[in-house]
Every structure is written in structure tokens, then in C-alpha cells.
Amino acid sequence: MSFRGQVAVITGGGSGMGQAWARRLAEDGATVAILDVNEAGMAETAASASNIKPYVLDITDADAVASVFADIEASLGPVDRVANAAAIMPFGRLLEEDPKLTTRVMTINYGGLVNVATAALPRMIERGSGDFVSFSSMTGIVPGLLMGAYASSKAAVQFYTEILYHENRNSGLRFCCVCPPAVKTALWQQAEATVVPKLPSKGETLMPDVVIDEIERCLDKGKLFSYPGKQTQLGVVMRRLFPQLIWRVSHDAEGF
Ligand SMILES: NC(=O)c1ccc[n+]([C@@H]2O[C@H](COP(=O)([O-])OP(=O)(O)OC[C@H]3O[C@@H](n4cnc5c(N)ncnc54)[C@H](O)[C@@H]3O)[C@@H](O)[C@H]2O)c1
């Protein structure tokens, strides 16, 4: 697919799926702005192509986000595509976790999305075109023990994106909220540094490119939700039809 002449913005472009997608879009001709706190990671992403532009940015700072988007529109051109990949994923039992960390997960994973949407979307809606992608997670649909902070933030991402889509459904924009299972990226190191729930470790792990392919398909088909992987699709059905079974499996796996 050619993205020649287009401008894409990717939060979390210094690692994992944001990095993989930035490289792919740059190869396909887009100018890609990557926004991240991870300077070293962004330098690695940008080293592969001169059309990847790094911006050091903490997405929890609403004023800084607004100013970076104004800067991108002025220097790179109108933004055609925004992907919200930045997130953190510490795990742990809710009452054993520092409440500052529990709320920090929400501030980054959900609050950062709100800041980016508010800064980016009014101009895109005025132009009547563009793609807006939110990264939720399978855990935002199928909650599990030890994932309380992260799963809550990803459930919030889903509701926010769904309502955002319906409030702007005649805008000409395409919205996609992707809910991946475990994906092979550095994000898992954060879980390993805290507590590793046994259940997702037993499940399927996808490669970043598989998820990105699914997002592109979701956008092309005009669907709002993307569920990459067979296990995620099964999880969606199980959660709806057998919610107690989901919990039985989680209790059995974690042993409490
Ligand atoms: N990897 C998985 O198993 C998995 C599964 C489901 C959903 N997801 C979601 O997919 C998205 C991409 O995940 P990934 O696995 O590529 O993660 P990753 O850890 O590889 O990359 C995330 C990037 O976000 C950046 N970031 C964190 N806080 C930030 C902040 N305040 N401001 C700006 N940047 C910040 C990090 O520095 C990092 O470079 C995330 O939203 C994640 O929750 C990941």
C-alpha cells in the first residue's frame, strides 16, 4: 500500500508495535512523526529512514501534546493518520500495588489517548478525512487477576474510542480500536519486572506485524474493533456468553 505524501503520527514509536508501524509506513512513503519519552528507542526507529521524525513527548502533558501537533501540522503538513500505541503495563494484585502506580497507568494509557485525540482530531474532522487508531487490549475485554490497573485502562480506551466514533460517525474519518492478545514486544519486560500473570503467558503470542496487518484490514473494512488472533476472538465470545467461566479459568491459572 502506498502512503506517499501522507503524514502519520504514532505515539510510542520508540518501541514495539509503534516502532514497527512507523518503519512500515515510512517505507511505504509516509512522513512519520513518532512521539515518545523513549529517546534512545526513537533514535533507533528514526535511524532506518530519513522520513521518520522523532518528538520527545510525554503524552500525559496535554499542553505539550497540543503544541507538538500544532508543530507537526505546520512543519510536516496536515496529519492523515494517528496511532496511539504508547502505554505502560505493570501488573500486580490491586491492593498490593502503590495506588500512585495504579492511577498512573490510567493517566498514561487512557489520559494520553484523550490528550492526543483532543489535539489531533478537530483539524482532521474539519478536513473530513483521516485514520485514528487506539490500542486497547484483549485484557480490556477479558479481565483477569493481577491485571487490574492495565485492564481498567484498556477498557476505558475501548469505551472512549467507541463513543468518539459514534459522536463523529459522519465526519469522513476512519476509527479503529485494536484489542491484541500478548504481542512479542518490550512491553512484557514491564510485566516481568512486576508480577507475571500465568494466564496470558499460557496463551498465544503474536508478532507486531500480524497486529498491524489486522489494523489495516479493520480500517479498510470500515470496522470499529479489531480482534487479532483466534484466542482473542474466542475470548470475546466467552466473555459475552460465559463470564463466570472466564473467572474460573483465571482463578485456576493463578491459584488463588
Ligand atoms: N505487547 C503486548 O502484549 C500488547 C498486547 C495488547 C495490547 N498492547 C498495546 O499495544 C500498544 C503498543 O504496545 P507495545 O507492546 O508496542 O509496547 P512497547 O512497550 O514496546 O512500546 C510502548 C512505548 O510507549 C512509550 N511510552 C510509555 N509511556 C509514555 C508516555 N507517558 N508518553 C509517551 N510515550 C510513552 C514507551 O516509552 C514505549 O516506547 C500499547 O498500547 C499496549 O498497551 C500490547
Ligand as a Chemical Component Dictionary entry (heavy atoms), coordinates in Angstrom:
data_LIG
# 
_chem_comp.id                   LIG 
_chem_comp.type                 NON-POLYMER 
_chem_comp.pdbx_formal_charge   0 
_chem_comp.three_letter_code    LIG 
# 
loop_
_chem_comp_atom.comp_id 
_chem_comp_atom.atom_id 
_chem_comp_atom.alt_atom_id 
_chem_comp_atom.type_symbol 
_chem_comp_atom.charge 
_chem_comp_atom.model_Cartn_x 
_chem_comp_atom.model_Cartn_y 
_chem_comp_atom.model_Cartn_z 
_chem_comp_atom.pdbx_ordinal 
LIG N1  N1  N 0  2.701  -6.154 23.745 1  
LIG C1  C1  C 0  1.539  -6.678 24.103 2  
LIG O1  O1  O 0  1.467  -7.828 24.561 3  
LIG C2  C2  C 0  0.271  -5.892 23.931 4  
LIG C3  C3  C 0  -0.945 -6.591 23.987 5  
LIG C4  C4  C 0  -2.133 -5.869 23.863 6  
LIG C5  C5  C 0  -2.100 -4.505 23.681 7  
LIG N2  N2  N 1  -0.902 -3.858 23.631 8  
LIG C6  C6  C 0  -0.929 -2.403 23.460 9  
LIG O2  O2  O 0  -0.286 -2.073 22.242 10 
LIG C7  C7  C 0  0.360  -0.802 22.366 11 
LIG C8  C8  C 0  1.796  -0.903 21.948 12 
LIG O3  O3  O 0  2.438  -1.775 22.855 13 
LIG P1  P1  P 0  3.907  -2.337 22.653 14 
LIG O4  O4  O 0  3.854  -3.748 23.066 15 
LIG O5  O5  O -1 4.417  -1.951 21.317 16 
LIG O6  O6  O 0  4.647  -1.520 23.812 17 
LIG P2  P2  P 0  6.176  -1.053 23.990 18 
LIG O7  O7  O 0  6.466  -1.060 25.435 19 
LIG O8  O8  O 0  7.074  -1.846 23.099 20 
LIG O9  O9  O 0  6.114  0.455  23.475 21 
LIG C9  C9  C 0  5.358  1.426  24.169 22 
LIG C10 C10 C 0  6.058  2.756  24.048 23 
LIG O10 O10 O 0  5.237  3.725  24.740 24 
LIG C11 C11 C 0  6.122  4.677  25.310 25 
LIG N3  N3  N 0  5.514  5.433  26.399 26 
LIG C12 C12 C 0  5.204  4.985  27.650 27 
LIG N4  N4  N 0  4.740  5.995  28.390 28 
LIG C13 C13 C 0  4.741  7.113  27.612 29 
LIG C14 C14 C 0  4.376  8.466  27.815 30 
LIG N5  N5  N 0  3.904  8.915  29.004 31 
LIG N6  N6  N 0  4.495  9.335  26.779 32 
LIG C15 C15 C 0  4.989  8.915  25.587 33 
LIG N7  N7  N 0  5.370  7.655  25.342 34 
LIG C16 C16 C 0  5.242  6.753  26.339 35 
LIG C17 C17 C 0  7.295  3.816  25.813 36 
LIG O11 O11 O 0  8.441  4.620  26.047 37 
LIG C18 C18 C 0  7.457  2.804  24.691 38 
LIG O12 O12 O 0  8.441  3.219  23.769 39 
LIG C19 C19 C 0  0.169  -0.380 23.827 40 
LIG O13 O13 O 0  -0.930 0.495  23.907 41 
LIG C20 C20 C 0  -0.143 -1.670 24.542 42 
LIG O14 O14 O 0  -0.895 -1.479 25.695 43 
LIG C21 C21 C 0  0.284  -4.529 23.746 44 
# 
loop_
_chem_comp_bond.comp_id 
_chem_comp_bond.atom_id_1 
_chem_comp_bond.atom_id_2 
_chem_comp_bond.value_order 
_chem_comp_bond.pdbx_ordinal 
LIG N1  C1  SING 1  
LIG C1  O1  DOUB 2  
LIG C1  C2  SING 3  
LIG C2  C3  SING 4  
LIG C2  C21 DOUB 5  
LIG C3  C4  DOUB 6  
LIG C4  C5  SING 7  
LIG C5  N2  DOUB 8  
LIG N2  C6  SING 9  
LIG N2  C21 SING 10 
LIG C6  O2  SING 11 
LIG C6  C20 SING 12 
LIG O2  C7  SING 13 
LIG C7  C8  SING 14 
LIG C7  C19 SING 15 
LIG C8  O3  SING 16 
LIG O3  P1  SING 17 
LIG P1  O4  DOUB 18 
LIG P1  O5  SING 19 
LIG P1  O6  SING 20 
LIG O6  P2  SING 21 
LIG P2  O7  DOUB 22 
LIG P2  O8  SING 23 
LIG P2  O9  SING 24 
LIG O9  C9  SING 25 
LIG C9  C10 SING 26 
LIG C10 O10 SING 27 
LIG C10 C18 SING 28 
LIG O10 C11 SING 29 
LIG C11 N3  SING 30 
LIG C11 C17 SING 31 
LIG N3  C12 SING 32 
LIG N3  C16 SING 33 
LIG C12 N4  DOUB 34 
LIG N4  C13 SING 35 
LIG C13 C14 SING 36 
LIG C13 C16 DOUB 37 
LIG C14 N5  SING 38 
LIG C14 N6  DOUB 39 
LIG N6  C15 SING 40 
LIG C15 N7  DOUB 41 
LIG N7  C16 SING 42 
LIG C17 O11 SING 43 
LIG C17 C18 SING 44 
LIG C18 O12 SING 45 
LIG C19 O13 SING 46 
LIG C19 C20 SING 47 
LIG C20 O14 SING 48 
# 
